[in-house]
Amino acid sequence: MRAHRRKSAHRKAQLSAWAAKHRWSPTASEARLWEALRGRKVGVLFRRQVVIGEYVVDFVAPEVRLVVEVDGGWHEGRERKDARRERTLEAAGYRVVRVEAEVVVAEVEVAVARVRAAVVR
């Protein structure tokens, strides 16, 4: 039992360090969406690169239990893993909105509209 707790605590520390690192070096699409979401611009407070269970999510609005994931090239070929991740987050009580990185970069207002629609739902 103690070994499991140590392993779990170590994993949580790894995830927290990864999240902190990525808060300061976001992808271009994450940085652009963050500028559009920060400061309650869509009606709720978002946090970025947050550990939820075994995952680090791009953005979360805790008060409405909404996760926003920006899907870029890294997600290609990971559909099954992303689906499992989404099911796990939903089982924990979160709704998940996925926005393609290309949409964020080319038409950030479209991405924000998707997020805003999910917030009011």
VEXMI-12463 format. One record per residue (C-alpha): x negated, y, z. Coordinates in nm, 2 decimals, always signed. Layout:
# VEXMI-12463
X	Y	Z
X	Y	Z
...
//
This chain:
# VEXMI-12463
X	Y	Z
+0.00	+0.00	+0.00
-0.28	+0.25	+0.09
-0.46	+0.17	-0.24
-0.14	+0.25	-0.43
-0.10	+0.58	-0.25
-0.47	+0.67	-0.31
-0.43	+0.59	-0.68
-0.10	+0.78	-0.70
-0.26	+1.09	-0.53
-0.56	+1.07	-0.76
-0.33	+1.05	-1.06
-0.13	+1.35	-0.94
-0.45	+1.55	-0.89
-0.56	+1.46	-1.24
-0.23	+1.57	-1.39
-0.24	+1.89	-1.19
-0.59	+1.97	-1.31
-0.49	+1.90	-1.67
-0.19	+2.12	-1.64
-0.39	+2.41	-1.49
-0.65	+2.38	-1.76
-0.38	+2.40	-2.03
-0.21	+2.70	-1.87
-0.52	+2.89	-1.96
-0.58	+2.75	-2.30
-0.24	+2.70	-2.47
-0.19	+2.61	-2.83
-0.09	+2.90	-3.06
+0.27	+2.78	-3.07
+0.29	+2.74	-2.69
+0.14	+3.09	-2.63
+0.39	+3.24	-2.87
+0.69	+3.06	-2.72
+0.57	+3.15	-2.37
+0.57	+3.52	-2.46
+0.93	+3.49	-2.57
+1.04	+3.30	-2.26
+0.85	+3.45	-1.97
+1.00	+3.70	-1.73
+1.36	+3.57	-1.75
+1.39	+3.69	-2.11
+1.64	+3.41	-2.18
+1.82	+3.44	-1.84
+1.62	+3.20	-1.63
+1.27	+3.17	-1.50
+1.04	+2.93	-1.69
+0.72	+2.78	-1.57
+0.46	+2.64	-1.80
+0.25	+2.32	-1.80
+0.42	+2.17	-1.50
+0.38	+1.82	-1.36
+0.70	+1.63	-1.33
+0.65	+1.27	-1.22
+0.39	+1.12	-1.45
+0.42	+1.39	-1.72
+0.30	+1.74	-1.78
+0.58	+1.93	-1.96
+0.52	+2.24	-2.17
+0.79	+2.45	-2.01
+1.05	+2.40	-1.74
+1.33	+2.61	-1.60
+1.39	+2.45	-1.26
+1.71	+2.63	-1.18
+1.89	+2.47	-1.48
+1.67	+2.16	-1.49
+1.57	+2.22	-1.85
+1.24	+2.11	-2.01
+1.12	+2.26	-2.33
+0.86	+2.06	-2.53
+0.67	+2.21	-2.83
+0.60	+1.93	-3.07
+0.30	+1.99	-3.29
+0.07	+1.76	-3.49
-0.04	+1.57	-3.18
+0.32	+1.42	-3.15
+0.30	+1.26	-3.50
+0.32	+0.88	-3.46
+0.42	+0.91	-3.09
+0.79	+0.90	-3.14
+0.84	+0.59	-2.92
+0.62	+0.74	-2.64
+0.80	+1.07	-2.66
+1.14	+0.90	-2.65
+1.03	+0.71	-2.34
+0.91	+1.03	-2.18
+1.24	+1.20	-2.26
+1.44	+0.92	-2.11
+1.23	+0.93	-1.79
+1.28	+1.31	-1.76
+1.65	+1.27	-1.82
+1.67	+1.00	-1.56
+1.51	+1.25	-1.32
+1.79	+1.50	-1.40
+1.63	+1.72	-1.66
+1.77	+1.80	-2.01
+1.50	+1.81	-2.28
+1.48	+2.04	-2.58
+1.22	+1.98	-2.84
+1.10	+2.25	-3.07
+0.86	+2.20	-3.36
+0.54	+2.40	-3.34
+0.58	+2.51	-3.70
+0.92	+2.66	-3.62
+0.78	+2.85	-3.32
+0.50	+3.00	-3.52
+0.70	+3.08	-3.83
+1.04	+3.18	-3.67
+1.00	+3.22	-3.30
+1.35	+3.36	-3.28
+1.50	+3.03	-3.40
+1.31	+2.85	-3.13
+1.43	+3.09	-2.87
+1.79	+3.06	-2.99
+1.76	+2.68	-2.93
+1.63	+2.73	-2.58
+1.89	+3.00	-2.50
+2.17	+2.76	-2.62
+2.04	+2.49	-2.39
+2.02	+2.73	-2.10
+2.38	+2.83	-2.12
+2.51	+2.48	-2.18
//
